[in-house]
Amino acid sequence: MKSTEKNIGQQFWQLLKLTQKMEPKILIYHFLAAFAQLLSPYLDFLFLGLFLNQLAHSSDQIFSLLILYLVVRAVAMIGFRYFSKLATDSRTRLHYRFDSAAAEKMLKIRFADLNDPKIRQAYQTAIDGETFTGGIDTFFNTGITQMFSFIISLIFALSTIIVLVSQHTNQTTALANFSNSIWFYLLILVLLIAPGLTAWHSVKRSNQIQQDMITKVAGNNRKFGYFARFFDQYQHGRLTRLYHLQPLLMKIADFNLYDTQDTFYHSQLKMYRHSAIPEILANLFMGGLYLLVGIKVIVGAIALSYVVTAVGYLHQFLSATSDLVREIGYYINMIHYLQYYVDFLNMPDDQTAGTLPVEKRDDNDFELQFQDVSFKYPDSDVWVLRHVNLTLNVGERLAIVGKNGSGKTTLIKLLTRLFTPTEGVITLNGIDIQKYDLTEYRSLLGVVFQDFKLFAYSLAENISANQEFDESRVWQSLDIADVKKRVYEMPAKINTPLTHNLDANGIEISGGEAQKMAIARAWYKDAPIIILDEPTAALDPISEYEIYQRFDELIGNKTAIYISHRMSSTQFSQRIIVMDQGQLIQDGTHQALMQQDGLYRELFNAQAQYYTEDKITAERKTADDTFAIS
Ligand SMILES: Nc1ncnc2c1ncn2[C@@H]1O[C@H](COP(=O)(O)OP(=O)(O)OP(=O)(O)O)[C@@H](O)[C@H]1O
C-alpha cells in the first residue's frame, strides 16, 4: 500500500514501529524528558497550594515544606537535564540510522531494479521528504515531545477533575446543588474541550487564508518575473526605447508590487482576526473554569488553597492543547512526508526473495543446470539468451567463448541471480535457484566481473570483503593472483590503504594489479564455484597464463568457469562452450571443437596468428593503463 492510500493513523503507527525497531528506547526517553520538563510548573502549582494551606492553618511546617520544595524542584531539573540528554542522543542515533538504512536499502534493491527510474524517484522522494520536514529528528524533538506534553497535562487535568468530582458539599443551597450535579462536571468538560475545537477551526481557516495568499502572490511573482526578465534583456532594449514602454512597464511592476503588499497585509489581518477569536475564547473558557473551581470553594467542597493547584493544572492543559492544535497540520504533513521514507524501506528487495537454506557439502557436490533458459533485459524486447540448456558438472573447468555481445556475461548474471530468467529455470541440485536464500546461494559463487571494483579501504579488507580477515589466506590469495611480491614491498603490506581518497598514506596501483587483487578476492571467498568473467583483460598473456595455471593447480574439486576472449584460457578447460547471438552453438573439448568446422576453430585460428613474441611484449606495455578503483 502506498503512503497516499493509508490514513494518517496508519502512517503514524508505521513510523512509530520503524523508529522503535531502530532505536527502542527513544519514546521512553522523550516521554521522561517531557515529563521532567512539565514537572517544574506542576510542582510550583502544587507547592503554592500547600504553602497557602500552611499559611491558612498553622505555619509550623512551612520551613520543611520549603526545603522539600527546593529538593524536589532540583531533582526535577536534574531529571530534565538527564533525560533530555538521553533523548537528544537517541535522536542523533536515530537520524544516523535513518540515513544509513536508506543507503543500505539502496544496496539491497534487486540489481535488476537498480536502474529503474521509479526506484530512483522513490529513493529521492524518501530523502527529500526527510529533509523537507526537518527529518525524523524534528519529528521527535517537536511533534512527539508536544504530544507527550499534551498527554501528561491531560493526566494532570484529569486528576484535578477527579478531585473536583469526588469532593462534594453537604450544603443544600442552589449553588451547592449545582456544584454536585452532573451539569457542573459536563460544563467543566465543555470548557476544557472547547478551546481545542475553536483553535482547530481557526488553524484550518488560517491555513486556507495562507494558501489563498500563496496562490495570489505566486501569480504576481510570475508576472513580476516576466517583467524582470523583459527589461534587462539587450534584445528588448530597442523596443522599450522606440515605443517608450518604460512608463507602461513600470506601471505593471508597481501594480504587482503594491498588489502583493496589499495581499500580504489583508491576509495577515485576516489571520490575526482568526487567531484572536480563539485566544479571546480561550481566556473566556479559562475564566469559566476559574469560576467553577471558585464555586467549589464557596460551597465548601474544596479548600481555598487547592484553587491555585487546580486552576494551574487546568491552565497547563489548555495551553498544551492549543500548542498541539496550532502545530497539528505541520505534524500531519511531516508524518505524510516521512511515510515516503517508510514506503521506500518497505519496497521488495533482494533479501525478500527465496528462503530455502543451501545444503552445506564438504564434497562441493553442487550441480547447476540451465533448463531452456531465455532472457530479455527489463524494458527491452531483444532476446539476449535463447533456449540455453547447460549442465555444469561438479569440479569441471568450463570455458565460455564467443564474440562480443553473444551473451556470455548475461549467462553469469542469471547464474548469480542479478537477473531472473524470462523463460526457463536455473537449478542447483534440482531446485530452482530463486528458491534459495540469496546470501547463502551467493556464498557458493566467487565471481570476478569485467567491471570489477576495488574500494578505498585496506588491501586486506578489499581481498576479504570484510573488516576481519584471515591473514594467511589473504597472502595465499595474493600469491595465486601473482601479486604477493608487489604487496610485500608496500609500506604497510596487506594493511596498506588503496588510493588517496580516504587516506593520505594510500597507494595507487596499476590496472593490471587491480585485476589481480580482484582475482585474489574471488579466491579468498573459498566458494565451491569460481567464475572469472574476463578478469584478465588488463593483464598480458603471460601473466594471464600463469594465473590460470596456478588456479588450475590449486582449485581442487571446485567448479571453475572461465570467460575470456583470449583463447589461451581454453587450454585449462576440460570443456568449452561457444555462444553466438544468445545461443549455445558448440560444446566439447578443445580437440573435438578444433576438428569441427565451426566458430570455435575460426576464433582460435584468428587469434593464434596474433600471439607472436612481439605482440605479447607490446600488450605487456599497454596492460597497466586502466584503473578500476572507486
Ligand atoms: N543492462 C542491459 N540492458 C540491455 N541490454 C543489455 C544490458 N547488458 C547487456 N545487454 C545486451 O545484451 C547482449 C549480451 O551482452 P553480454 O554482456 O552478455 O555479452 P558478452 O558476450 O558478455 O559480450 P562481451 O564479450 O563484449 O563482454 C548485448 O547485445 C548487450 O548489448
PDBQT file of the ligand as one rigid body, heavy atoms in Angstrom, charges set to zero:
ROOT
HETATM    1  N1  LIG A 701      21.725  -3.889 -18.870  1.00  0.00    +0.000 N 
HETATM    2  C1  LIG A 701      21.457  -4.194 -20.163  1.00  0.00    +0.000 A 
HETATM    3  N2  LIG A 701      20.319  -3.773 -20.726  1.00  0.00    +0.000 NA
HETATM    4  C2  LIG A 701      20.016  -4.074 -22.004  1.00  0.00    +0.000 A 
HETATM    5  N3  LIG A 701      20.806  -4.806 -22.806  1.00  0.00    +0.000 NA
HETATM    6  C3  LIG A 701      21.967  -5.262 -22.301  1.00  0.00    +0.000 A 
HETATM    7  C4  LIG A 701      22.351  -4.986 -20.957  1.00  0.00    +0.000 A 
HETATM    8  N4  LIG A 701      23.557  -5.552 -20.725  1.00  0.00    +0.000 NA
HETATM    9  C5  LIG A 701      23.892  -6.179 -21.884  1.00  0.00    +0.000 A 
HETATM   10  N5  LIG A 701      22.951  -6.005 -22.805  1.00  0.00    +0.000 N 
HETATM   11  C6  LIG A 701      22.954  -6.564 -24.170  1.00  0.00    +0.000 C 
HETATM   12  O1  LIG A 701      22.941  -7.971 -24.077  1.00  0.00    +0.000 OA
HETATM   13  C7  LIG A 701      23.729  -8.539 -25.089  1.00  0.00    +0.000 C 
HETATM   14  C8  LIG A 701      24.694  -9.564 -24.486  1.00  0.00    +0.000 C 
HETATM   15  O2  LIG A 701      25.591  -8.861 -23.658  1.00  0.00    +0.000 OA
HETATM   16  P1  LIG A 701      26.681  -9.631 -22.801  1.00  0.00    +0.000 P 
HETATM   17  O3  LIG A 701      27.370  -8.613 -21.961  1.00  0.00    +0.000 OA
HETATM   18  O4  LIG A 701      26.066 -10.774 -22.123  1.00  0.00    +0.000 OA
HETATM   19  O5  LIG A 701      27.636 -10.156 -23.946  1.00  0.00    +0.000 OA
HETATM   20  P2  LIG A 701      29.104 -10.781 -23.830  1.00  0.00    +0.000 P 
HETATM   21  O6  LIG A 701      29.091 -11.987 -24.663  1.00  0.00    +0.000 OA
HETATM   22  O7  LIG A 701      29.494 -10.954 -22.407  1.00  0.00    +0.000 OA
HETATM   23  O8  LIG A 701      29.937  -9.629 -24.525  1.00  0.00    +0.000 OA
HETATM   24  P3  LIG A 701      31.480  -9.206 -24.296  1.00  0.00    +0.000 P 
HETATM   25  O9  LIG A 701      32.292 -10.308 -24.838  1.00  0.00    +0.000 OA
HETATM   26  O10 LIG A 701      31.612  -7.983 -25.107  1.00  0.00    +0.000 OA
HETATM   27  O11 LIG A 701      31.669  -8.986 -22.865  1.00  0.00    +0.000 OA
HETATM   28  C9  LIG A 701      24.424  -7.390 -25.797  1.00  0.00    +0.000 C 
HETATM   29  O12 LIG A 701      23.755  -7.148 -27.008  1.00  0.00    +0.000 OA
HETATM   30  C10 LIG A 701      24.251  -6.227 -24.873  1.00  0.00    +0.000 C 
HETATM   31  O13 LIG A 701      24.118  -5.022 -25.575  1.00  0.00    +0.000 OA
ENDROOT
TORSDOF 0
